[in-house]
Amino acid sequence: MKSKVEIKAYLQNNDYHKVKLAVVDIDGVLRGKVVSQDKFLTILEGGMGFCAVVFGWDMEDKSYDNVDVTGWHTGYPDFDARVDHGTLRNIPWENGLPFFLADFSDAEGKGLEVCPRSLLKRIRKKAKDQGLLPRFAQEFEWFNFETTPDRFHKEEPGHSKPMTPGMFGYSILRSSLKSPFFNDLFDLCHQFGVPLEGLHTETGPGVYEAAIKYGDILAAADRATLFKTCVKEIAYRHAIMATFMAKWSDHLPGNGGHVHQSLWSPDGKKNLFYEKDQSISELMKQYMAGQLHCLPYILPMVAPTINSYKRLVEGAWAPTTLTWAYDNRTTALRVLKGRENSTRLETRVVGSDVNPYLAMAACLASGLYGIQNKLRLEQPATVGNGYKDFSNGSLPGNLEEATAQMKKSEISRELFGEVFVDHFCKTREWECREFHASVTDWERKRYFEII
């Protein structure tokens, strides 16, 4: 159902009087509104204005003082936005309320340069123009707590009660302990058009992991973005709060958001990463060489917060070195080879705190860079512990360092454009400033009495 006529008939025939719309900001946060059916039908015909403030403030709604695209200096006007007809879903936990995603583009279809969804569409088109069909998927780990927003804001940070106790990775027992929540996650996500391939407990108190079904890269990013909000909304209904922070506790593993990737022929019938005899193709090797070459210059797109870098530490199931290997969970890139329909690349640097549109755009664009420049994967596959393999260098160790590298990089500007890189890097610099201006619990515990 993609035509305006079909959508109009669907809404009217099913007596839907209202519709929910959402766009995605630079941090991957869904921002939206509910509109009447009449209002939606006018939007469907001519687009809408959506307040530019969604690119002028951070995730706490604090206005940036360092970006150019919008701000007090522009008066926060509306930006043109268009509903994507193909994103229609019904929200099962809101009585089937129709839902659509929109992105920022004009009547001619030109996307706003700082819009994450528009950026991914541009990178996707570049791949398709080269005869490459990108199919992606994302998997997420996240922690669940027995609390509510009201209680959480009254509690001391970090003291919320995990939903279940103990370290129970892949536990059938622990997944049965909160089975109504567990089953709602699987079933309601499926009904909402975010199908899961798997859902299980991970190692840590109250932590789950879900693998989302793969598909076209844009659909995959839509599913991944909506999944994070689905989890949080479904959790609310069970008096639970979910967090996709990259590192919730310094004593526990972090939350990965690994991205799985493959490139296919235009008709979708041939996996171009696959080679006979269960090997990998030269195209895949070039793609991997591109990612390893570009990762230091685009890292904030897959590790976007101060907290992201607390996850990227040795021995914590997250990579720290620019490495690759076959089926090795200590390296940045993990190659999964085998049958044609399953041969793929897993980029393990990505954390659960990412904006999926930016993470997937970064993975695809850097891989295409390797193909375009015919980069050779000269670095041998790591055997054993990837944390100890420094043959190709290491990742930047914090957001400030990573942002500085991205900001001055010619590669990042070639991949994503001057306007996006300037805006995105300024938002990451703001994030660093906000952190440096805050007094943390660590400082209070360390210095309050003894100094």
C-alpha positions, -999 to +999 in steps of 0.1 A: +000+000+000+020+030-013-002+052-033-020+082-019-053+069-031-048+035-014-037+051+019-067+076+019-091+047+013-075+026+040-078+054+066-114+062+057-127+027+053-112+017+087-125+048+104-091+060+116-096+095+128-060+102+137-025+093+126+009+094+143+039+109+124+075+108+134+109+121+122+143+112+135+168+137+149+206+136+148+207+114+180+183+089+166+154+100+188+120+098+173+102+132+173+066+134+162+030+142+167-006+129+163-027+147+136-063+143+126-072+123+095-081+155+076-048+171+085-029+140+075-046+138+041-034+174+033+001+165+044+000+134+022-008+157-008+016+186-002+040+177+026+043+196+059+064+220+078+082+204+108+100+226+133+137+229+126+144+228+163+148+190+160+182+198+145+189+227+168+188+210+202+203+179+219+186+149+233+176+169+265+161+197+244+189+221+252+196+244+223+229+242+206+249+274+205+274+263+179+254+250+148+246+269+117+217+250+102+191+264+126+190+282+160+181+315+176+199+332+147+173+317+123+143+319+145+137+281+143+116+281+112+098+250+098+117+227+074+099+209+046+091+173+054+075+145+034+057+113+046+072+081+032+041+062+020+058+028+024+063+032+061+027+027+071+023+006+102-003+001+129+006+004+166-009-027+183-005-013+218-024+019+208-055+003+193-040+000+158-032+037+155-017+042+120+019+053+120+042+068+093+078+079+092+087+111+074+120+127+064+131+162+055+129+168+018+114+193-006+087+188-033+114+177-058+126+151-034+159+167-024+167+157+011+179+180+039+217+175+042+216+171+080+186+147+080+199+112+090+172+093+070+179+115+039+216+109+043+211+072+043+189+074+012+217+093-007+243+066+002+218+039-007+213+055-041+250+057-047+252+019-041+223+012-064+238+034-091+268+010-090+246-020-094+247-029-057+217-037-035+226-033+002+208-056+026+214-049+062+202-058+097+210-047+132+210-065+165+207-048+199+216-056+235+199-036+263+192-036+300+158-037+316+149-023+351+120-026+374+111+011+376+091+038+360+101+073+347+087+089+378+106+066+402+137+067+381+140+105+384+137+102+422+162+075+426+200+079+429+214+074+394+226+038+388+206+024+417+176+011+397+167-025+403+175-048+373+145-067+360+162-101+369+192-109+390+225-126+380+245-134+349+222-156+327+233-154+291+211-175+267+190-186+297+157-204+290+151-201+327+156-164+330+136-156+299+106-174+315+109-152+347+093-122+329+076-141+302+047-117+296+072-089+288+094-113+268+066-126+247+050-091+242+083-079+228+085-106+202+048-106+192+041-069+193+072-060+174+062-084+147+027-069+146+042-035+142+063-045+112+096-049+131+100-087+128+126-103+150+148-133+140+157-140+176+153-128+212+172-141+242+188-131+275+224-119+274+250-121+302+241-096+329+212-088+352+181-080+332+197-078+298+182-090+265+194-092+230+173-091+198+183-097+162+160-079+137+152-095+104+174-083+075+162-064+045+169-034+022+191-010+041+165+018+044+139-007+057+165-021+081+173+013+095+136+021+099+131-012+118+161-007+140+151+029+149+115+019+156+126-012+175+143+009+202+112+030+208+090-002+206+110-018+234+107+013+256+070+017+250+062-020+256+084-020+287+064+010+301+033-013+300+051-038+322+064-012+347+099-016+332+124+009+318+148-002+291+181+015+284+202+013+252+232+030+268+264+016+255+277+010+290+253+010+319+278-002+346+316-003+348+312-038+363+291-053+334+295-058+297+282-030+274+254-030+249+263-038+213+243-027+183+262-047+157+253-041+120+252-070+096+258-062+059+258-078+025+257-065-011+235-082-037+229-080-074+202-055-085+176-083-089+184-095-053+192-130-065+230-131-060+250-123-028+280-105-041+299-111-009+297-149-015+323-169-033+321-206-041+337-231-018+324-211+012+349-183+007+344-145+003+346-124-028+371-098-038+343-073-036+337-081+000+374-078+007+375-043-009+344-034+012+361-045+044+393-027+035+373+005+030+357+001+065+390-005+082+406+025+064+377+049+071+366+038+107+390+062+125+375+091+106+339+083+109+338+067+144+314+092+160+287+080+136+289+045+152+301+056+187+282+089+191+282+096+229+306+101+258+294+067+271+301+049+238+338+048+246+333+032+280+321+002+261+350+001+237+375-013+262+396-045+261+380-077+272+344-064+272+331-080+241+336-048+221+365-041+197+394-016+203+416-024+174+413-021+136+411-058+130+391-084+111+387-122+113+365-151+105+339-157+132+359-139+159+341-117+184+372-098+195+377-080+162+362-049+147+349-068+117+336-103+119+332-123+087+305-149+086+310-171+056+291-201+045+260-204+024+252-178-002+221-165+016+240-160+049+275-148+040+279-113+055+300-089+074+293-079+110+306-046+122+310-050+159+322-015+168+286-002+167+269+002+201+232+002+210+233+039+216+236+048+179+213+065+154+208+034+131+205+056+100+239+072+107+255+038+117+243+021+085+252+051+064+287+050+079+291+013+073+279+014+037+297+046+026+330+034+040+326+000+023+317+017-010+349+038-006+369+006-005+352-007-036+355+026-055+392+029-047+398-009-051+415-010-017+433-043-010+427-062+022+464-066+029+460-071+066+457-109+074+428-122+094+434-120+131+439-154+148+430-154+185+427-123+206+420-092+185+426-070+215+463-077+212+465-072+174+478-037+168+491-044+133+466-020+117+462+005+146+436+012+172+403+031+175+402+066+190+397+063+227+371+090+234+344+111+217+365+143+218+394+126+200+372+108+175+352+140+167+385+159+161+396+133+137+363+133+118+362+171+117+395+174+100+392+144+077+388+148+040+375+112+038+345+120+060+336+150+039+339+130+007+316+104+021+289+125+037+293+161+025+306+193+040+272+204+055+265+171+073+300+167+087+302+203+100+268+200+117+273+165+131+308+173+144+295+205+161+268+184+178+294+160+191+316+189+203+285+202+222+281+167+238+317+169+250+313+204+264+281+194+282+300+165+298+330+185+308+307+211+325+290+185+347+301+173+381+299+135+381+291+109+408+327+096+404+341+130+413+319+134+443+327+100+456+365+105+451+370+141+462+341+151+485+356+140+518+393+135+512+404+167+494 
